[in-house]
Amino acid sequence: MGLQLNNIKKIGNLGAGTMGHATALQFAMNGYDVTLVDTFQEALERGTKLIERDVDTFISAGSLKTEERSAVLRRVHATTDYGELSDVDFVIESVIEDMDVKHEVWRKVEGIVGDETILATNSSGLSPTRIASVLEHPERFVVAHFWNPAQLMPLVEVVPGAKTSQDTVNTTVELMNHVGKHAAPLKTESLGFVGNRIQMAVIRECMNIVSKGIATPEAVDDIVKYSLGRRWSILGPIASADLGGLDVFDSLSKYLYADLSARSGEDETLKAKVAEGNLGAKTGTGFYGWEGEQAKRTIADRDRELLEALKRD
């Protein structure tokens, strides 16, 4: 039998960036000591500041007590020394989505950690079987895919590789739930896992609607926000289909599937935006403008709503 939840005392966290700082915070807020490792000291300093910012956001929202602030921050130990992972029980990795880099990192980590330490990647779609192919013990390797922003989104997809043991999956699911996330285990790995497959299917049809001139991006977003988005945040699409009547959905599929986008290559609408350098919030412009006070309010509103949803959870 592999490592059990009650034996996990210390967390190793690889990467201090957008996702990595947030996973470190999640464990620290739930009582775990975290060894936060990054190759660059500058990245660790930025990550530490992001953790402090997010802690203060949770305090402002009433999700964390002011007197808990210093204890949470003390639980995160930032270092560039991989050797300090020698006593951790669970490792979560959020380094660049590059197979060669992940192979290099995991070879190094496996040579440092204990024999029963669970090894988890926060990859958003890379094959756990391929990542674990360089390991001597791939049975303890698993995907724990947090959704961005990881400190606010509850879902973690737990995805086994071909040689991942069921004990590794079970303990990872228990740990994710224990630190306040909602773990969803997959039966087997799949390109893009599940969440991204659904997301990209929806995005493909949204781009199709916009490119055909059926509706504007604003109208598409409103339609999703005020119908499907609200319904699916309570019950998922399959349960919603049950409630709506499977005969109704069967009838819709008979004539509508044929008219939906079935594009298998690169999306021309997205390709054009990228070619123009309009990448969205990271460049200031995408389908929307992301500069100025209105954009800041939009992001703040999103985070506030996600925080409120977390409290309801």
N, C-alpha and C positions, 0 to 999 in steps of 0.2 A: 504494500500500500504506500502511495506517495505522501508527500507533505500535506498535513491537515491544516485547516484554518487556524486552530488554536496554537499551532507551532510557528505561525508567521508573526514575528515581532519587529522586524526591521526591513525597510524597503530600499532597494536600489533604484535610482531614477536616472536614466541616461538621456541627456539633452535638456537644455534649460530654455528652449525657445517658446514659441506660441503654445504648443501642446505640452511640452515637457514641464514648463513651470507650473502649468495648471494641474497636471497629474500629481506632481510633488505636493502641491497645496492640498489636493483632495485627501491624500493619505495623512498629511500632517494635521489637517483639521479633524481627522478622525482618530487621533491618538498615536499614530505611527511615527517613529523616528525614520527620517529619510536621508539617505546619502545621495545628494544631487551632483551628478558628474557631467562635466562638459569639457571638451578639449581646450576651450579658450576661456581665460579668466574674464575677458570682457563680456562673453555670453553669460557667464555665471552672475556677473554684476547686474546685467540687464534683467536676467531671470529673477534674481532676488528682489529687484525693484518692482517687477510685475507681480510677484507674490505679495509684497507689501501692499501694493495698490489693490489687489483683489481681496485681501483680508479686510482692508478698510471699506471696500464696497459691501462685503458681507455684513460688516458691523453696522454700516449705515442702513442696510436693508433689514436689520433686526435678526439676521440669520446666524450671527455670532456675537457673543458678549464681548464688550470692550476689554474686560479683565482677562479674556482668553487670548488676546492678541499676542502678547509676548511669548506665551507658552507655545502657540502654533509656530511662530517664527523660529523659536529655539529648536524645534524639532527638525528643521531643515538644515543640513550641514552641506555646504557647497564646496566642491573640490575638483581639481583637475587630475587627481590621482586615482586611477582605476583600481589600484591595490586596496583602496578603502572599501571595496565591495566584498571583501573576503568574508564578512560576517552577516551579509544580508540574506533574507529568506525568500524574497520575491523581487525580481527585476522587471521594470517596465521601461521599454526603450522607445524614444521618439526622436531619432536622428533622421537625417535626410532620406527621402524615398528613393534610394539608389541601392540596388542589390549588392554591388561590390562593397559599398561602404558598410552595409548591414552585415555582410559576411565578415569583414575585417573586425567590426566591433564585437560580434558574437563569438568569434574565435577567441578573442582576447578575454572576454568576460567569462566564458566557460572555463578557461584555465585559472580563474581567480576564485570564483564562487564555490560554495560547498556542493556536495554530491546531490543533495535533494532540493537545492534552490530551484524554484520555478522561474523560467525565462519567458518573458512575454514581450511581444512587439506591438506597438501602437500603429502599425502600418495601416493605411486606409485602403489597401487593396492588393499588396504584393503577396505572393503565395507563401504561406507558412512552411509548406513542404520544401520549397526552394531555399528559403532563408535557413531552415534547419538542416539542410543537406551538408553543411560544413561542421555540424556538431557531432560529438561522440555520443551524446544522449539526447536525440531528438524527441524522445518520448516526454520530456519535460518542457517542451517548447510549444507555445500557443500564441495566438493573436488575442490581444485585448484592445479592441479598436474603440477608443473614446471619440465622441463627436465634438466638433469645434463650435463654440468655445467650451472646452472640456470642463471648466469649473462651473458651467451653467447648464450644460446639456446632460440629461440623466443616462442616456443609453450608452452601453458598452457591448459591442458585438464580440462574443468569445468564439474563436474559430480554430478548430483543430487542424493540424497538418496530417499527412498520411500516417505518421508514426506517433502522433500525440496520444498519450494514455488518457483514458477516461477519468482517472483520478486527477490528472492535471487540469482537465476541463472543469471538473466538479469543484475543485478547490478554488480555481480562478473565478468561477461564477459566484461562489460563496464570498470570496474576498471583495469582489466588486459590489455585491449587494451590501456587504458589511460596512463599506465606506460610503454608503448612500447613493450608489449608482443603481441603475436597473440593467442587469446583465441579461442578454439574450443569446443563448448558445446555439450555434449552427450544428447541423448533423455532419456536414462536410464542408471543405473549403470550396469557394466558387470565385471566379474572377470578379473583383469588386465587392465580394461578400454579398450581403443582402441590401443594406441601406443604400449603397451607392448604385446598385443595379436599379432599384426603384427610382432613386433621384434622377439618374440619367435618362431613364425611360420618360419621366415627366418632363425633364428639361428638353429632350428631343422633340416632344410634341409641342411644347411652348415655343421653341424656335421655329417649328413648322408653321404654327399659327401666325406668328409675327411676320415671317418671311412671305406668307401668302396674303398678307394684308387683311386677315380675318379680324384681328384686334391688335391694339397697341400693347407694348410691354406693361404699361400701367393697368390697362384693363385686365390683362391676363393675371397679373399679380392680385388685383382686387378680387377676381373671380375665385382664385385659389384661397386667399386669406379669409374671405367671408362665406365660403361654402365647404370645400373639401378640407381645407386646413383646420377649420373648427371641428368638423365632424371627426376627422382622423386623429385629432389630439385627444379625443375621448374614446373612440373605438377605431381600430385599424380598418383598412379597406376591405379585408375579407369578412370581418364581423359586420361591417356596414352593408356589404352585399347581401349577407344573410338577412339582415333586417329589412333591406329594400326589396328583397325577393329575388332569388336566383333565376327565376323565369324571366324577370325584367332584364337582368344583366345578360342573360343568354340571348334575349331578343336584340339588345343593343349590340352585342358582339357580332351578330350575324351580318349586320350592315355597316357598323362603324369601324370595326377592325380594318377592313379593306381600305378605308379612307385615311387612316392614321399613318403618320410617318413610319416607314420601315427602313430608314437610312441606316446603312451598316458602316459607312465610312465617316470621315470627318465632317462635322456640321459646317456648312458654308457660312451661316450667320455668325456663329462663334468664331470661325476662322477669320472672317473679315474684321471683327472687333480686335482680335489678337494682332493681326497684321497692322492695324492702325495704331497699336500700342495702347488701346483703351481696354485695360484689363479689369476695370471695376474700381473698388475702393482703394486698392493698392497703388493705382496711378491717378486717382482722382476722378476718372470718368469711365463709364461702361455703358450700359443702357440708361443709367442715371448719372447725375453729377454727384460726387462724393466729397466735395470741398465746401467749406463754409459752415455756418452755424446750423443750418437745416440738416445737413448730413450728420453732424455731431449729435443732434437731437434724435435723429432716426436710430442711430446706433445705441444711444442711451436708452431710448424707448424700448428697443429690442431687449437689451440687457435687463431692464427693469421688469419687463413682462416675463422673461425667463426666470428671474429671481422669484417673482411672485408664484410662478408655476412650481418652482422647487419647494417653496414653503408649503404649497397645497399638497405636494407629493408627500 
